[in-house]
Amino acid sequence: MRYTRSIPVAVLGLMLTAACDSSELVSPDPSAVDPVGPKVQLRTPDDEFARAAREEAPGFAGFYLDEDGTPVVRLVDTRKSAAAQRYLAPHFAAVRTGHHRGAARQPIIRGAAFDFAQLKGWADRLEPMLTRSDVFLIDVDERENRVMVGVQDAGATAAVRAEAARLGMPAAALHVQTQPRPQVRASLRDRQTVLNGGIQIAFGQYLCTLGFTATRVSTGAPVSVTNAHCTGTQYASDGIAIYQNTVAAGNQIGNEVADRGMWACAGAGTSCRQADAAYISNNGTRTTGRGGIARTNWATGANAGTTIIGEFDIIGRYTGTLPVGSYLDKTGRTSGSTYGQVTNSCVTIGVLRCQDISKVWSEGGDSGSPVYVYIGGAGTAENDVQLHGVMWGGPGTDYTTTYSSRLSGIEQDLGALSNLCRAAYGC
Amino acid sequence: MEGVIAGVDSGPEGVRLTIDSPGGAEPRVVLVVPPGTEVLVERADGATSPGGAAELVAGARVVARHAGAAMRSLPPQYHATQIRILRGS
């Protein structure tokens, strides 16, 4: 059982409801009312196991299922297993279903240094550490017979260890591990409090994707970039209202402030543009996620899903020539974070000059998606990317292929941009 | 592309037709019809005659040629190059 306070309370409530269906609310105290609502005490399965260790099965230290589903019972005194097995009999029966239908009925008994009530007591006393922003979760680890604390870094590790020592907790009863900050599993299609690339935007009857945020150099104003065809009129600035995530009261994030007609192009004498792009003002109702692109699972040649699992960090502009064979990535509200190789570089497609064609998967609704080159690296650099442009289309319903416009073309059409990257990178 | 006009909007770039094609790969698309796009009326006997924007109305069955590239909004948008309105078929 894990506890965390690094995610919103409402979401935590849902998680507890989903993960602890045997939890029960006990001893409601009608006099204990706070501004949010009546305060009740949440009783978890771990509370019950601690009670059992104190009252029904002395020395009981938890149980778990081995790889093949065999129950493993931890006991301080392995010679006194009868009470624990009696207590756990209904639990064993309940888990011998589905993939573990054929699991052994006879449990394995393993020794333990600490009983469950001790571990739960220490976990509870460490719980105030969760008020720190760098301490994420606390778990009574049944398999390892210790309290596990998930933290951000070495500083938090030291703080937790110091607090455990102050509480008189044996060192062997504590394991502190560093881990990424917990994140809510939101969808690219949800309403977001932070404007990052890759999230759903809407206007009129249409859905598209926000490309990236930036500052318009000519005005110093913050803007979001998406496709020109994701506004009321392609290749004309019409001031249409843009929303995130859906067209609804309170969801407007700005209006189209920059698009333009055709250039008189050199060569064939026809008119052209260099990017299917438009700038959208920022009305200040949302935080700008400077240099951030929402990240989902990765896929190539298929839809990657839309659950957000983190953020890519824009650390620079892609400045290469993008030779055929290069990899491009995109994140879009319909097909998530997908990648593929460039098949045609700097192509004229209709009126658009110097576009790129790649085997990046995209579907209807992905228009405006940020297109980037994955750099990657160790540790925090694992999310590093260089911004290349925005995607806008593909050949009909062949979703294996994507057409995209370059960042350089966007700026040549609509004006220079700054603050594209994470703050530390200065671009 | 074949379907039934579900909606018509006029704008500076021309007419936008919302086309429903139930059962198609894209059940709903938007055709952007720039001024000057060829519009034909095709009768049941196959004879065609020139048509105009006034005949692009909700409920009309149409077959459209387009520029090929899908603009991947939702619904997707296509630039029409020719529209045939099917009458009496």
Chai-1 contact restraints between the chains, C-beta under 6 A:
chainA,res_idxA,chainB,res_idxB,connection_type,confidence,min_distance_angstrom,max_distance_angstrom,comment,restraint_id
A,Y206,B,S73,contact,1.0,0.0,6.0,A-B,restraint_1
A,L207,B,L74,contact,1.0,0.0,6.0,A-B,restraint_2
A,C208,B,S73,contact,1.0,0.0,6.0,A-B,restraint_3
A,H229,B,M71,contact,1.0,0.0,6.0,A-B,restraint_4
A,H229,B,Q77,contact,1.0,0.0,6.0,A-B,restraint_5
A,C230,B,S73,contact,1.0,0.0,6.0,A-B,restraint_6
A,T233,B,G11,contact,1.0,0.0,6.0,A-B,restraint_7
A,T233,B,P12,contact,1.0,0.0,6.0,A-B,restraint_8
A,T233,B,E13,contact,1.0,0.0,6.0,A-B,restraint_9
A,A236,B,P12,contact,1.0,0.0,6.0,A-B,restraint_10
A,I349,B,A69,contact,1.0,0.0,6.0,A-B,restraint_11
A,G350,B,A67,contact,1.0,0.0,6.0,A-B,restraint_12
A,S362,B,R72,contact,1.0,0.0,6.0,A-B,restraint_13
A,G364,B,R72,contact,1.0,0.0,6.0,A-B,restraint_14
A,G364,B,L74,contact,1.0,0.0,6.0,A-B,restraint_15
A,G364,B,P76,contact,1.0,0.0,6.0,A-B,restraint_16
A,G365,B,L74,contact,1.0,0.0,6.0,A-B,restraint_17
A,D366,B,R72,contact,1.0,0.0,6.0,A-B,restraint_18
A,S367,B,M71,contact,1.0,0.0,6.0,A-B,restraint_19
A,S367,B,R72,contact,1.0,0.0,6.0,A-B,restraint_20
A,S367,B,S73,contact,1.0,0.0,6.0,A-B,restraint_21
A,G393,B,A69,contact,1.0,0.0,6.0,A-B,restraint_22
A,G393,B,A70,contact,1.0,0.0,6.0,A-B,restraint_23
A,G393,B,M71,contact,1.0,0.0,6.0,A-B,restraint_24
A,G393,B,R72,contact,1.0,0.0,6.0,A-B,restraint_25
A,G394,B,A70,contact,1.0,0.0,6.0,A-B,restraint_26
A,G396,B,A70,contact,1.0,0.0,6.0,A-B,restraint_27
A,T397,B,A25,contact,1.0,0.0,6.0,A-B,restraint_28
A,T397,B,E26,contact,1.0,0.0,6.0,A-B,restraint_29
